[in-house]
Amino acid sequence: MKKIVIILIYTLLITLLLIHKDSFLTWIRSGDELSILISILFFALLVFFPAVPFLVAAGIMGASYGVAAGSGIVLTGVMIGTIAMFLLARYGFQVWTQKILSKYERVKHYEYIFENNAFIAILGLRVFPIIPTPLANVLCGVTRVNTFIYIAASALGKLPKIIIFTVVGYQATDSMFNSIIIYIIYFLILSIVVGRKFKQDNSGLHV
């Protein structure tokens, strides 16, 4: 019964976003006080279903509210949606999924690495989304990852991209080159850190 309720919640949120997508974008562009709450709700819903490209939506926020306020609003909405999806997966499907995963030794191996190096693993997935973000949220929810580590790593990993996209929206083409350079540097630094960490962890497991 609990699984059915959670599936219905997912469906309702996606339907709400699809039906009112244009209305959300109109409210966001208005820039008034109500639009801030609407914007937070909109970005929370985008976590469940990316009906609008994130770059476009974050750029609109930068143009409407400026870099600092726009980034703060986007991050708030994204984290609300991210945490909601995580909790829905954890309290709706964790036990059922764990029973399935326990049957596969190779899966348990990677689950062990992920759960014991949760911060760096989640941070890596946020910076390098090698799997779809919604799937990453669900996988984190059904494993035994600590909730606070999940929130902290997700926020840290998402923040640079959010800032860059809002900067692009705020300054348009003038800031595009600088934004790309900043993100490339951030990408390279995180790739080195994450790569070394995983190499150390895998070496430790095979000793």
C-alpha positions as CSV (number, residue, x, y, z in Angstrom):
1,M,0.0,0.0,0.0
2,K,2.8,2.4,0.9
3,K,4.6,1.8,-2.4
4,I,1.3,2.6,-4.3
5,V,0.9,5.8,-2.4
6,I,4.5,6.9,-3.2
7,I,4.1,6.0,-6.9
8,L,0.9,8.1,-7.0
9,I,2.8,11.1,-5.4
10,Y,5.5,10.8,-8.0
11,T,2.8,10.7,-10.8
12,L,1.0,13.7,-9.3
13,L,4.1,15.9,-9.1
14,I,5.2,15.1,-12.7
15,T,1.6,15.8,-14.0
16,L,1.5,19.1,-12.1
17,L,4.8,20.2,-13.7
18,L,3.8,19.1,-17.2
19,I,0.4,20.8,-17.1
20,H,1.5,24.1,-15.5
21,K,5.0,24.4,-17.0
22,D,4.3,27.6,-19.0
23,S,2.5,29.2,-16.0
24,F,5.5,28.5,-13.8
25,L,7.9,30.1,-16.2
26,T,5.6,33.2,-16.5
27,W,5.4,33.6,-12.7
28,I,9.2,33.2,-12.4
29,R,9.8,36.0,-14.9
30,S,7.5,38.4,-13.0
31,G,10.0,38.9,-10.2
32,D,7.5,39.7,-7.4
33,E,7.4,38.2,-3.9
34,L,5.0,35.4,-4.8
35,S,7.1,34.4,-7.7
36,I,9.9,33.4,-5.3
37,L,7.8,30.7,-3.7
38,I,6.5,29.7,-7.1
39,S,10.2,29.4,-8.3
40,I,11.2,27.3,-5.3
41,L,8.3,24.9,-6.0
42,F,9.1,24.9,-9.7
43,F,12.7,23.8,-9.2
44,A,11.6,21.2,-6.6
45,L,9.4,19.7,-9.2
46,L,12.1,19.8,-11.9
47,V,14.0,17.3,-9.7
48,F,11.3,14.8,-10.3
49,F,10.9,15.5,-14.0
50,P,13.1,17.9,-16.1
51,A,10.3,19.3,-18.2
52,V,12.5,22.4,-18.9
53,P,16.3,22.3,-19.4
54,F,17.9,23.2,-16.2
55,L,20.3,25.7,-17.9
56,V,17.3,27.6,-19.3
57,A,15.4,27.7,-16.0
58,A,18.5,28.7,-13.9
59,G,19.4,31.3,-16.5
60,I,15.9,32.9,-16.2
61,M,16.4,33.1,-12.4
62,G,19.7,34.9,-12.9
63,A,18.1,37.4,-15.2
64,S,15.1,37.9,-12.9
65,Y,16.7,38.0,-9.5
66,G,20.5,38.4,-9.9
67,V,23.2,36.0,-9.2
68,A,23.1,35.8,-5.4
69,A,19.3,35.7,-4.9
70,G,18.8,33.6,-8.1
71,S,21.3,31.0,-7.0
72,G,19.8,30.9,-3.5
73,I,16.3,30.3,-4.8
74,V,17.4,27.7,-7.3
75,L,19.5,25.8,-4.7
76,T,16.6,25.9,-2.2
77,G,14.1,24.5,-4.6
78,V,16.5,21.9,-6.0
79,M,17.4,20.7,-2.5
80,I,13.8,20.5,-1.4
81,G,13.0,18.3,-4.4
82,T,16.2,16.2,-3.9
83,I,15.5,15.6,-0.3
84,A,11.9,14.7,-1.0
85,M,12.8,12.2,-3.6
86,F,15.4,10.7,-1.3
87,L,13.0,10.3,1.5
88,L,10.2,8.9,-0.7
89,A,12.6,6.2,-2.0
90,R,14.0,5.5,1.5
91,Y,10.7,5.0,3.3
92,G,8.9,3.5,0.4
93,F,11.2,1.1,-1.3
94,Q,14.3,0.5,0.8
95,V,13.5,-2.8,2.4
96,W,12.2,-4.2,-0.9
97,T,15.2,-3.1,-2.9
98,Q,17.7,-4.3,-0.3
99,K,16.2,-7.8,-0.6
100,I,16.9,-7.7,-4.3
101,L,20.4,-6.3,-4.1
102,S,21.4,-8.8,-1.5
103,K,21.1,-11.6,-4.1
104,Y,24.0,-10.1,-6.2
105,E,27.5,-10.2,-4.9
106,R,28.9,-7.7,-7.4
107,V,26.1,-5.2,-6.6
108,K,26.8,-5.6,-2.9
109,H,30.5,-4.8,-3.5
110,Y,29.7,-1.5,-5.1
111,E,27.0,-0.8,-2.5
112,Y,29.7,-1.3,0.2
113,I,32.0,1.2,-1.5
114,F,29.2,3.7,-1.9
115,E,27.9,3.4,1.6
116,N,31.3,3.6,3.2
117,N,32.4,6.6,1.1
118,A,29.1,8.3,0.7
119,F,30.2,11.9,0.8
120,I,32.8,11.6,-2.0
121,A,30.6,9.3,-4.1
122,I,27.5,11.5,-3.9
123,L,29.7,14.6,-4.6
124,G,31.1,12.9,-7.6
125,L,27.7,12.0,-9.0
126,R,26.5,15.6,-8.5
127,V,29.5,17.0,-10.4
128,F,29.7,14.3,-13.0
129,P,26.1,13.0,-13.6
130,I,27.1,9.8,-15.2
131,I,23.7,8.5,-14.3
132,P,20.4,10.5,-14.4
133,T,20.0,12.7,-11.3
134,P,16.6,11.2,-10.3
135,L,18.0,7.7,-10.4
136,A,21.0,8.8,-8.3
137,N,18.5,10.3,-5.7
138,V,16.5,7.0,-5.6
139,L,19.6,4.8,-5.3
140,C,20.9,6.9,-2.4
141,G,17.5,6.6,-0.8
142,V,17.4,2.8,-1.0
143,T,20.9,2.3,0.3
144,R,22.0,3.0,3.9
145,V,23.6,6.4,3.1
146,N,23.4,8.8,6.0
147,T,20.7,11.5,5.4
148,F,22.9,14.4,6.5
149,I,25.9,13.3,4.4
150,Y,23.6,13.0,1.4
151,I,22.2,16.5,1.9
152,A,25.6,18.1,2.4
153,A,27.3,16.3,-0.5
154,S,24.4,17.1,-2.8
155,A,24.3,20.8,-1.9
156,L,28.1,21.2,-2.4
157,G,28.1,19.3,-5.6
158,K,25.1,21.2,-7.1
159,L,26.1,24.7,-6.0
160,P,28.8,25.5,-8.6
161,K,26.7,24.6,-11.5
162,I,23.8,26.6,-10.2
163,I,25.9,29.7,-9.7
164,I,27.4,29.4,-13.2
165,F,24.1,29.0,-14.9
166,T,22.6,31.9,-13.0
167,V,25.6,34.0,-13.9
168,V,25.1,33.2,-17.5
169,G,21.5,34.2,-17.3
170,Y,22.4,37.5,-15.5
171,Q,25.1,38.7,-17.8
172,A,24.1,36.8,-20.9
173,T,26.9,36.2,-23.4
174,D,29.4,38.5,-21.6
175,S,29.9,36.0,-18.9
176,M,29.7,32.8,-20.9
177,F,33.5,32.4,-21.4
178,N,34.3,33.1,-17.8
179,S,31.6,30.7,-16.6
180,I,32.8,27.9,-18.8
181,I,36.4,28.4,-17.5
182,I,35.3,28.4,-13.9
183,Y,33.3,25.2,-14.4
184,I,36.1,23.5,-16.2
185,I,38.5,24.3,-13.4
186,Y,36.0,23.1,-10.8
187,F,35.4,19.9,-12.9
188,L,39.1,19.1,-13.1
189,I,39.8,19.7,-9.4
190,L,36.8,17.5,-8.4
191,S,37.7,14.8,-10.9
192,I,41.2,14.5,-9.4
193,V,39.9,14.4,-5.8
194,V,37.2,11.9,-6.6
195,G,39.5,9.7,-8.8
196,R,42.1,9.5,-6.1
197,K,39.6,8.7,-3.4
198,F,38.0,5.9,-5.3
199,K,41.4,4.5,-6.3
200,Q,42.4,4.4,-2.6
201,D,39.1,2.7,-1.6
202,N,39.4,0.1,-4.3
203,S,43.0,-0.6,-3.4
204,G,42.0,-1.1,0.2
205,L,39.3,-3.5,-0.7
206,H,41.7,-5.8,-2.6
207,V,44.4,-5.9,0.0
